[in-house]
Amino acid sequence: MNLTPRPHFQAANRIYRFRVLNGSNARMFRLAFRSGEQLLDYQVIGTDGGLLDRPRAVQEAFLAPAERMDVLLDLRRAAVGDAVTLVSLPFDPMHHETGGGAQAGGDEHAQHAMHGAGAPDYAPDGSELELMKIVVRRKTHFDRAIPQALSRLDPLQDPGGKPRVVTLDQKNGVWRINGLTFDMKATPIVVKRGATEVWEIRNADRSMPHPMHIHGFQSRVLSREGSPEQQRRLAVAENGLAATDLGWKDTVLSWPGETVRIVTDFSHPFPGDQVYMVHCHNLEHEDGGMMLNLKVQT
């Protein structure tokens, strides 16, 4: 974290705000704050593009490469000497591209693989990780409360009509978007400047999690369908959205077998046609061609 292995943070008994960015090339995190064996509540107050309308209390949240979130950790009741650890809890990384699926990183087999003969010198995807130790070292007078109004988010508007379908899959070991890989000269996705479009991102069953990123624009997430249980149980709304889906997003995680619907306003202030990119933010997938040009046409 911040270029420091196994960092320690000396805290006071107050509220802390953390801006968290997943800068990994491929690893996802299931982030939680833990005191002993107890998971602590924390407040999600922002996502990629800014603040939520109000805080949402969670005990865990997934964060894929390039995703960001702002969180508040309330240590006002902590005593000097108390310790809290920021961890990534074990989860199923859902490497289903070969059809068999991967074991959850925290299960018995994965733990044996981590410590057995010939084990790799890195933690397998989905393994439990201790990320940062927070130790309360001093008392302070802090009488501020967590604000219950943060910003204004207009109600989600579905413009209607047929959504644009975006499929994610793999063929012959190559990850693709709409059956295509990157061609510098091609612009296979064309939208009209000022148009508001709904994209239906469909991840194949035999796939991996893909954090999909649109350059130049922010989106809102409308719904999740077909989510795995580990994502589904984080939903805070009937449309399947987790707390981390509720704000402005430019990177949206899509699990194998899941359909995620997003809405984007393709308005911009620049003259003429503009070309942006849509790609998976798993670096190996992007470098392997899981990226398309997006033309915003005047």
C-alpha positions in Angstrom: 0.0 0.0 0.0 1.4 3.3 -1.1 4.6 1.5 -2.1 5.0 0.1 1.5 4.9 -3.6 2.3 2.9 -4.5 5.5 2.3 -0.8 6.4 1.4 0.4 9.9 -0.7 3.5 10.5 -0.7 5.3 13.8 -4.2 6.7 14.5 -6.1 8.8 17.0 -9.6 8.0 18.2 -11.4 10.0 15.5 -13.1 9.5 12.1 -10.7 8.8 9.2 -11.5 9.2 5.5 -9.6 7.0 3.1 -9.6 7.3 -0.7 -8.9 3.8 -1.9 -7.6 3.0 -5.4 -7.0 -0.5 -6.6 -3.7 -0.1 -8.5 -3.1 -3.8 -9.1 -2.7 -5.1 -12.6 -5.2 -7.9 -12.1 -5.9 -8.6 -8.4 -9.3 -7.9 -6.9 -9.8 -7.2 -3.2 -12.7 -7.9 -0.8 -12.0 -5.0 1.6 -12.9 -5.1 5.3 -11.7 -3.6 8.6 -11.2 -6.2 11.3 -10.6 -5.9 15.0 -9.6 -9.4 16.3 -12.2 -11.7 14.6 -14.9 -9.0 14.4 -15.6 -7.1 11.2 -16.3 -3.4 11.7 -18.9 -1.3 10.0 -17.5 1.4 7.8 -19.2 3.9 5.5 -18.9 4.1 1.8 -19.2 7.8 0.8 -17.8 7.9 -2.7 -16.9 5.9 -5.8 -14.8 6.6 -9.0 -16.3 9.9 -9.9 -17.3 11.5 -6.6 -19.4 11.4 -3.5 -22.6 9.5 -3.0 -25.7 11.3 -1.9 -25.4 9.8 1.6 -23.1 7.3 3.5 -23.8 3.6 3.1 -22.8 1.3 6.0 -21.0 -1.9 4.9 -18.7 -4.5 6.4 -17.0 -5.5 3.1 -16.8 -4.3 -0.5 -15.2 -5.6 -3.7 -12.7 -3.4 -5.5 -11.4 -4.4 -8.9 -8.4 -2.9 -10.7 -8.8 0.8 -11.4 -12.0 1.1 -9.2 -11.9 3.8 -6.4 -14.0 4.3 -3.3 -14.0 6.8 -0.5 -14.7 5.3 3.0 -15.0 6.6 6.5 -13.7 4.6 9.5 -15.1 5.7 12.8 -12.5 5.1 15.6 -14.1 7.6 18.1 -14.9 4.8 20.6 -11.4 3.2 20.3 -9.0 3.1 23.2 -5.3 3.7 23.0 -3.7 0.5 22.1 -6.6 -0.9 20.1 -5.7 -2.3 16.7 -7.7 -2.6 13.5 -6.5 -4.3 10.3 -7.5 -3.5 6.8 -7.8 -6.9 5.1 -8.9 -8.5 1.9 -11.2 -11.4 2.9 -11.0 -14.7 1.1 -13.4 -15.1 -1.9 -13.9 -17.1 -5.0 -12.0 -15.4 -7.8 -14.2 -17.2 -10.4 -11.6 -18.1 -12.9 -14.1 -20.0 -15.0 -12.4 -19.5 -18.4 -11.6 -23.2 -18.6 -15.0 -24.2 -17.6 -14.0 -25.8 -14.3 -13.9 -22.7 -12.0 -11.3 -21.9 -9.3 -11.4 -22.7 -5.7 -12.0 -19.8 -3.3 -8.7 -18.3 -2.3 -9.4 -18.8 1.4 -10.4 -22.5 1.3 -8.3 -25.4 2.5 -6.9 -26.3 -0.9 -5.8 -22.8 -1.7 -4.2 -22.4 1.8 -2.3 -25.7 1.3 -1.1 -24.4 -2.1 0.2 -21.3 -0.5 2.3 -23.1 2.1 3.0 -26.5 0.6 6.0 -27.7 -1.4 6.5 -25.8 -4.6 4.1 -23.1 -3.6 4.4 -19.8 -5.5 5.9 -16.8 -3.8 2.7 -14.8 -4.1 -0.8 -15.1 -2.6 -3.2 -16.8 -5.1 -6.1 -14.7 -6.3 -8.9 -14.6 -3.8 -6.6 -15.4 -0.8 -6.9 -13.6 2.5 -4.5 -10.7 2.8 -3.6 -8.4 5.6 -3.1 -5.0 4.0 -2.5 -2.4 6.7 -2.4 -2.4 10.5 -4.1 0.6 12.2 -3.1 1.1 15.8 -4.7 3.8 18.0 -1.8 5.6 19.7 -3.3 8.8 21.0 -6.5 10.3 22.4 -8.0 13.4 20.8 -11.1 15.6 21.2 -13.2 14.9 18.1 -16.8 15.9 18.2 -17.8 15.8 14.5 -20.4 13.3 13.4 -20.6 11.6 10.0 -22.6 13.8 7.7 -25.8 12.2 6.5 -26.0 14.4 3.3 -23.0 14.4 1.0 -24.0 15.5 -2.5 -26.8 15.4 -4.9 -27.2 12.5 -7.3 -30.1 12.9 -9.7 -32.5 9.9 -9.9 -31.4 7.3 -12.5 -33.0 7.8 -15.9 -33.3 4.9 -18.3 -33.8 6.6 -21.7 -35.7 3.6 -23.0 -35.2 1.9 -26.3 -33.0 -1.1 -27.0 -29.8 -1.2 -25.0 -26.4 -1.6 -26.7 -25.2 -5.2 -25.9 -21.6 -5.5 -25.0 -20.4 -9.2 -24.7 -17.3 -10.3 -22.9 -15.8 -13.7 -23.8 -12.7 -15.7 -24.7 -11.9 -17.7 -27.8 -8.7 -19.7 -28.4 -7.2 -18.1 -25.3 -7.9 -14.6 -26.5 -10.2 -12.3 -24.5 -12.7 -10.3 -26.7 -15.3 -7.6 -26.6 -18.2 -8.2 -29.0 -16.2 -11.0 -30.6 -13.4 -8.5 -31.5 -9.9 -7.6 -30.3 -8.1 -4.2 -30.5 -7.4 -2.7 -33.9 -5.9 0.8 -33.8 -7.6 1.9 -37.0 -11.0 0.5 -36.3 -13.9 2.2 -34.4 -16.4 -0.7 -34.0 -18.4 1.2 -31.4 -19.9 4.5 -32.6 -22.2 6.7 -30.5 -23.7 10.1 -31.2 -22.4 13.1 -29.3 -24.9 14.1 -26.7 -26.7 10.7 -26.8 -27.6 8.9 -23.6 -27.1 5.2 -24.0 -27.8 2.1 -21.9 -25.1 -0.6 -22.3 -25.9 -4.1 -21.3 -22.6 -5.7 -20.4 -22.9 -9.5 -20.6 -20.0 -11.6 -19.3 -19.9 -15.2 -20.5 -20.3 -18.1 -18.0 -16.9 -19.5 -18.9 -15.1 -16.3 -18.1 -13.3 -14.3 -15.5 -14.3 -11.1 -13.6 -13.7 -8.1 -16.0 -13.5 -4.5 -14.7 -14.7 -2.7 -17.7 -13.5 0.9 -18.2 -14.8 3.7 -20.5 -12.4 6.5 -21.2 -13.6 10.1 -21.0 -17.1 9.6 -19.5 -18.8 8.7 -16.2 -21.6 6.2 -16.0 -24.3 5.2 -13.5 -25.0 1.5 -12.8 -28.7 0.6 -13.4 -28.8 -3.0 -12.4 -27.0 -6.3 -11.9 -28.5 -9.6 -12.9 -27.1 -13.2 -12.6 -24.6 -12.1 -10.0 -22.7 -14.7 -8.0 -23.8 -15.1 -4.4 -20.7 -13.3 -3.0 -21.7 -10.2 -5.0 -25.5 -10.7 -4.6 -25.4 -10.6 -0.8 -23.8 -7.1 -0.9 -26.9 -5.7 -2.7 -28.5 -2.7 -1.0 -31.3 -2.3 -3.6 -33.7 -4.5 -5.5 -31.8 -4.0 -8.7 -28.8 -5.8 -7.3 -26.6 -2.8 -6.8 -24.0 -2.8 -4.0 -23.1 0.4 -2.1 -20.1 0.8 -4.4 -22.4 0.8 -7.5 -24.4 3.8 -6.4 -22.2 6.7 -7.5 -20.5 7.9 -10.7 -18.4 5.2 -12.2 -15.9 4.8 -15.0 -14.9 1.3 -14.2 -17.6 -1.4 -13.6 -16.9 -4.9 -12.4 -18.7 -7.7 -14.3 -18.5 -11.3 -12.9 -18.8 -14.5 -15.0 -22.4 -15.1 -16.0 -23.5 -11.6 -14.9 -25.2 -8.9 -16.8 -24.6 -5.3 -15.7 -26.6 -2.4 -17.2 -25.1 1.1 -17.2 -26.2 4.4 -18.5 -23.9 7.0 -20.0 -24.3 10.5 -21.3 -21.9 10.9 -24.2 -21.9 14.7 -24.1 -18.5 16.5 -24.4 -17.2 20.0 -25.1 -14.7 19.2 -27.9 -15.1 20.0 -31.6 -15.5 17.2 -34.2 -15.5 13.5 -33.8 -13.6 12.1 -30.8 -12.2 8.6 -30.3 -12.0 7.1 -26.8 -11.3 3.5 -25.6 -13.4 0.8 -23.9 -11.3 -1.9 -22.3 -11.0 -4.4 -19.5 -8.7 -3.0 -16.7 -7.1 -6.4 -16.0 -3.8 -5.4 -17.6 -3.1 -8.8 -19.1 -6.5 -8.8 -20.7 -6.1 -5.3 -22.0 -2.6 -6.0 -23.4 -3.9 -9.1 -25.0 -6.4 -7.1 -27.1 -9.5 -6.8 -24.8 -10.0 -3.2 -25.9 -12.0 -1.4 -28.6 -12.0 2.1 -29.9 -15.2 4.1 -29.2 -16.0 7.0 -31.6 -18.3 9.8 -30.4 -19.6 11.2 -33.6 -20.6 14.8 -34.1 
